[in-house]
Amino acid sequence: MSEKLQKALARSGLGSRREIETWIAEGRLSVNGEVANLGARVTIRDDIRLDGRKLRLLPETLITRKVLMYHKPEGQVTTRKDPEGRDTVFDNLPTLRGSRWIAIGRLDLNTSGLLLFTNDGELANRLMHPRHEVEREYAVRIMGELQPAQRKALLKGVTLDDGIAAFNSIESRGGTGANHWYHVTLKEGRTREVRRMFEAINLFVSRLIRVRYGPIQLDPGLKQAMMRELDKQELDALCAIVGLEPQGSRAERRKEVMQEKGRLHSEEKQERKQQRRVRDDEAPKAKRLSKLEQALKAVEEPATISASAGRRRAAPVLRESEARKLAIKKQREAKAETKPKRVGKVPRRDAETELESPRRRTRSDSASMTMSRASERSRGEERAPKTGRATDLRGSKRASEKASGNRGTRTHAGREGSAGSRAARDVKKPRR
């Protein structure tokens, strides 16, 4: 449900209505990228920004209404930041998470007494608006005594710069010497209104204390610059005079909050579904393949030719498990192909090769030299029987030992001539 921008922001505790209307007039607020106007209506889904900073709107059921009673001392200003560097009433307030404190009415620098703060902008606006006629009560000390004609004039109304103003009631509370105390009530809150009304009848106000705001009385035990939060009974009475429904107990409140969160979640979910449907309708529909189809597509290969029959053979039908195994195998093979191959050790270069060819030998050169040496070795072994060279070391050794008759005598194989005959001539025959 949409509502006015200033009302929605005030209800979320982001400021009073008057303050928010000032932001709108200055062009500091934007809604969905466009500068907002006073008649703009918004919902919690709209993008609202103040000076480029995004603001979050909360439903009324998600706001825990709070009101503080503060005993303002003289010398403090009722503004958030003072250009002159004076103390402000907001310096003593606790920090609120997600919102901020809003002052219900103002008190000037030399006025003390009751000052209410709330995190509900709608409550603050209703309590301050003259339409609701919330009564304020002040204790006034004046120099001199109030005459009957002066009292009558104050009750009937005196003319001020911004119009006529009148008290609803005036009660004398006694005094000593030149100073007299009076309790006055009125149903509006203009700037320095009480002081100006007494000045209009030539009386000077030496002290001014606000002691009541609507049904809330200033706690006598509350010291200056101290505060306390209103209890549920006081809060309900304050809401009742301006037509706001009181909040339930904590259990009921928690239930309402959870229900509201669930409703918001379901609405956001439905909205996301609708957005996806719109995107799917606008974009071309892509076919979604199942896991089995993806695996079959990954291992799909053209028909192979059988080596034995020489004819084309169709790929067999794969089961789901087999298709997955083949897909995994194919992925591993592709990964292995992309990896850089490790280069083996380069063989040592001998002195002869270095002398013959000073250039650096490559791997192919080493391989060719190894092949040539192996071929020469094989050719030499084939020629060995023709020249009388032994082809087998073990065979030549046994032959020489047999010829000499002494197996313990070791002979060299591979020398020219018959090794066995030389060993036999060298051995002397023993005498009989």
C-alpha angles and dihedrals in degrees: 000000000000125000138174116293097236092047094049093049093045092049090052090056096248095126145316120288093250091051092048092048088054089053090051093049090051091051094241096128125074132185118205091341097312128104109259126234131203094263096051116129121204143181131209089263095061122103105243120181135183112204088340094308115120117240123207121221119209129200115249092247091058094056116092103211115226133179126189127203110215127186103217117207124210115270097044123108124220096231133100095234126016117206090211093055097244124152115275130204090238092064090073098046124102118252117262121212116228095358140034142236118271120202114232099219127331139263121205125238097270096041122092136183139069119014121171126208128190140176091218111088093191091056091048092050094050093047092051099040115101090222091074092047096214108189122236124196125204134188107221128192114196136182105252134000127300112247122217092248091051091048090051091050093051092050093046095044139267127224117251133177091265098041141287119327131187139179120239093213140359122201126183115228098182130245146194128255115333095344121086130180124221133177113218131181132201137167102227137055115220122164111286088341098155094049093047092050092055091044088055089065093042098258124131121221111218097178134017126187127175108219103172140027113189108309094342116100123197107259107244091213094053110102124215116283089018128113144190135189119251116249122237095266093052091045093050091050090051092051093046095061091057097041100255119141113243119242120251129242122296093263092049090044092051090050092051091048093051092047091049092048090050092049092049091048092051091047092051090047092052090047092052090050091051091050091051091050091052091049092048091050092050098043123064112265114249119209113246115217124209121236091260092050091048091051092048091048091050094053096036109127133172118265113282128224116242113235094213102042098030092219133112116271124203119231112257122248109265128218119228094255092047091048091053092049091050091047091052091047092050091050091052092049091050090049091050091051092053093051115093113252118245115243115226127228116291110239118246119265116232125219096253093056091046090053095045096043117019092188119100113271116237129214092258091053091053091049093051092049091051091051092049092051091050092051092050090051092052092048091051092052090051091053094047098089092053095054095040093252114146115246097195123047094203092048094050091049094053092046093052093048092050093049093050094044091228116098091185092065111094118213132188117251122210097040120125117272129016111321092195095057093051091051091051094053092050095056114085120220114237119243120256 
